[in-house]
Amino acid sequence: MTACPTLVTERLILRPMEESDLDAYTDMFMQPEVRDSLRLPAAYSRVDAWNGMAKWRGQWELRGSGHWAVEERATGQLVGSVGLNRPESPDWPGLEVGWTLRPRCWGKGYATEAGAGSIDYAFEVIGVDEVFSVILPSNVRSQAVARRLGLNLIEERLLSGFPESPHGIWRLGSADWQPMARGRTDPLS
């Protein structure tokens, strides 16, 4: 049993990460486009991917938020990781909605669909008043997703966990959220 619920959107299943996801999860982070967009070090490895998966499961247990493994309903294939991040960092803006997808899945609206489901969960279940996205200024694809979800850039700043370059801080308040028909979620558990 895990604290991470399973949600279903029109085309996706957002579910707890499982050990069987490790190969696909590692492969996603080894793609040059993903490494570049997240500025991952060249030494990023399978061990780092495993630790990332374990971090998300642990965050669900400890904080009631984290990332889901995202799979296509039609194929059952892992397409990425999307969800809600609440790290232990004094200068983090708040509950973050974030996404990482396999490059072959870019441009299909999956980040927007899963992001909308995550935002619904943040406002309706967790009960926060606002969510944020922390995005590198060079990551124009993620900025476009943030805009489609209704987030607005409020500032750029250095964060203690990423002191090498400033990040854009994007915000969406619950009063401004309009649930998207494609992103509405139905909990399975």
Secondary structure, DSSP 8 states (H G I E B T S, - for coil): --S---EE-SSEEEE---GGGHHHHHHHHHSHHHHHHHT--TT--HHHHHHHHHHHHHHHHHHS--EEEEEETTT--EEEEEEEE--S-TT--SSEEEEEE-GGGTTSSHHHHHHHHHHHHIIIII--SEEEEEE-TT-HHHHHHHHHTT-EEEEEEEETTEEEEEEEEEEEEGGG----GGG--EE--
